[in-house]
Amino acid sequence: MNEKLKKLINKEISKYPSDKKQSAVIAALAIMQNNRGWLSEEDISEVSKYLEMPEIAVLEVATFYNMFDLQPVGKYKISICTNISCMLRNSDEIVEHLKNKLKINFNEVTKDGKFCLKESECMGACGGAPLLTINNQKMYENLDIPKIDSLLKELK
């Protein structure tokens, strides 16, 4: 882990009591993932050592939250909600359109490395269903096929 990453993680650790630095595990994983784009076994191990916690505990956090990726993803990670509110507003149709348009299934990356498609649990914005996020950052709501096509064109 380089000094820049340590500095960022130390800033997160400083938000907690000195004997509770493990509380910064989610932030530390996010910092590591932002560095590479995904979390490798080495990243998990480094966070474990740095926060002085069992490696399995760090891995449990990384696998629990769908914002973390344990394999390479495309430049644009499209996470689409398929939970009940989105499903009732035709997220299934949008998922099929994305799969056909990108020629990939969930957890795959396009041949050009640009896009990855992820199925996501509820994103807590049911009023805007169906919805998706790009790279766990920007949320797009009230989706339909024309909006998806426009979004993909914009990202290409």
C-alpha positions, 0 to 999 in steps of 0.5 A: 500500500503506497503512502497516498493510500495510507494517508487517505485511510488514516484520515478515515481512521481518525474519525473513530476512537483510537481503539476502534480503527476497524470501524474504517473498514468500509472507507478503507475498502472504498479507497483501495477500490478507487485506486485499482477499480476493483479489490484484489486479494492483495488489497483485502490482505493489505486492509486487513493488516493495516486495520489489524483485523482478520482477513476473513472479516475484511472479506466479509465486508467486501462481499456483503456490499454490492458496491465492492467488486472482487474482479475487474469491471468495465470503465462504466459499471452499470448497476441496475436495481431488480428489486420489487419496485423496479421490477413492477416498473419494468426493470426486467425489460430494461435489463434485457435491453441492456444485455442485448445492446451490450452483448453481456450478462450480469457480472460480465465485461464488454469486449472493449472493456467499457461496460460491466453489468451488475444486478443490484438490490434495492437502492432506496429510491423506489419513487424513481423506479426503475433505476440504475447507477454508474460506477456507484456514483451517479443515479439515473431514475424513471428509466425506459428504453429511449433513456437507456439508449441515450445514456449508452450513447453518452457514455460511449 
